[in-house]
Amino acid sequence: MNILILGYGKMGKIIAEIAESRGHTIAAKINIDNREELDTLDAARIDVAIEFSEPSAAYENITWAINHQIPVLSGTTGWLERKPEIERLALSKGGSFFYASNYSVGVNIFFKLNRFLAKIMDGQPDYKISLEETHHTEKKDAPSGTAITLAEAIINKVGRIKRWDMDTEMNDSEHSLPITAIREDPAPGTHKVTYHSEIDDIEITHTAHSRKGFALGAVLVAEWIKDKKGVLSMDDFLSF
């Protein structure tokens, strides 16, 4: 399979290494320094595009792939206000667009556990819910896309929670879910959801030990999406 890497930073490099170890060919590695090479690429020879770039570049990168009929999967966060536009474009072009805030299989099991716990805790108003995420200092967006995914699931399942806020906003509303974002090195990624009461705490935590789990998940999805159509997610891939 010929793979186009859109965004050749730390994640892009690990993705390329894993893809090649699984017998795939990297057709091109595009980043901010050589983006003009997209104009000369033979799109017909590319099977899948994997997009892990910057928030400012993600929309254009994904649009380019869809317009060239290349199935594309993205893990870039910080641009999601425009995600509905991308989904409409993919459907109108008969293309393939896959988005996940996190491609780790373990994290997606954690998402499922978070939804299950939130559903149970909907009937326990004495517990205050909070969320904490820790990442490396080079991560530009806060909170992380994974944290937002966790928060949105809690909002969907717990009727008293109406929104999430960064903890710096000092919002103590019982209807708000505070998110604390910590940036320190080294930290591939830790996410913790806490239910706190005067009696006890209930916590669930996922800690990544390296980026390899995210990168391997992205390559596995690339292998799976090659002949798929539509707007897809990790729930489709894992059949959750």
C-alpha positions, -999 to +999 in steps of 0.1 A: +000+000+000+013+035-009+008+059+020+010+097+019+022+112+052+007+147+058+026+161+087+061+147+092+067+156+128+073+132+157+041+113+151+045+113+113+080+098+116+069+070+139+039+063+116+062+061+086+085+037+105+057+014+115+041+015+081+073+005+064+079-023+089+045-037+079+055-037+042+040-004+031+056+022+009+057+059+019+048+078-013+057+112+001+063+130+034+047+164+034+053+191+060+053+229+062+087+231+044+077+211+013+040+215+010+044+227-026+052+190-035+015+182-033+011+200-066+032+175-084+022+143-067+004+116-087-027+111-066-037+080-085-007+062-071-016+070-034-038+045-016-043+063+017-033+096+034-024+098+071-027+133+084-010+143+117+000+179+111-007+213+128-042+227+136-035+255+111-028+230+083-052+202+089-082+215+071-063+222+039-044+189+040-076+169+045-095+189+018-067+182-007-069+145+000-106+143-004-107+164-035-081+140-050-102+109-041-077+097-015-091+081+016-077+102+045-075+096+082-066+124+106-055+126+142-047+164+144-065+183+171-073+219+176-092+225+143-124+206+150-147+235+146-144+229+108-148+191+110-185+193+099-174+210+067-149+182+060-176+156+067-200+172+042-172+174+016-163+138+020-199+127+016-205+150-014-174+137-031-181+100-023-148+099-004-135+085+028-127+105+059-118+090+092-112+110+124-101+100+158-087+122+186-066+092+196-058+060+176-046+039+205-067+008+209-062+011+247-075+047+247-106+037+228-113+010+253-109+037+279-134+059+260-159+030+263-152+026+300-157+064+304-191+062+288-202+033+309-191+049+342-207+082+333-240+065+326-239+049+361-228+082+378-257+101+362-278+091+392-252+101+418-254+140+421-232+141+452-201+134+431-183+163+415-167+153+382-133+166+369-109+157+342-071+161+341-048+156+311-010+157+309+011+160+277+045+170+265+053+207+263+054+207+225+017+200+223+001+232+211-036+227+219-052+225+253-072+206+264-062+177+243-086+162+217-087+130+238-098+151+269-125+168+248-137+134+236-139+122+272-157+154+283-182+152+255-191+117+265-197+127+301-218+156+290-239+133+269-244+108+297-246+129+328-277+152+327-265+177+352-233+185+333-240+210+305-205+220+293-168+217+300-145+245+310-108+249+315-100+250+353-083+283+348-117+299+343-124+291+380-159+281+373-174+262+402-208+256+386-224+223+393-233+221+357-197+225+344-169+198+340-135+214+348-105+202+327-070+207+339-043+206+312-007+200+324+023+203+301+056+187+312+083+165+297+085+136+291+048+129+289+033+109+259-002+114+274-021+107+306-059+112+311-077+109+344-114+112+351-123+117+388-157+115+406-152+132+440-175+132+470-170+138+507-171+101+512-148+088+485-133+092+451-137+071+420-110+075+393-102+060+359-069+067+343-051+059+310-014+064+308+005+061+275+041+049+278+051+060+242+036+073+210+039+038+193+004+028+203-011+059+187+010+054+155+003+016+152-034+023+155-032+049+127-015+024+104-040-003+112-068+021+104-051+030+071-050-006+062-087-010+070-100+022+054-084+017+020-115+004+004-141+021+026-164+050+019-180+076+041-174+094+074-159+069+098-146+066+134-129+043+158-163+029+168-166+017+132-131+003+132-134-015+166-171-023+161-181-006+194 
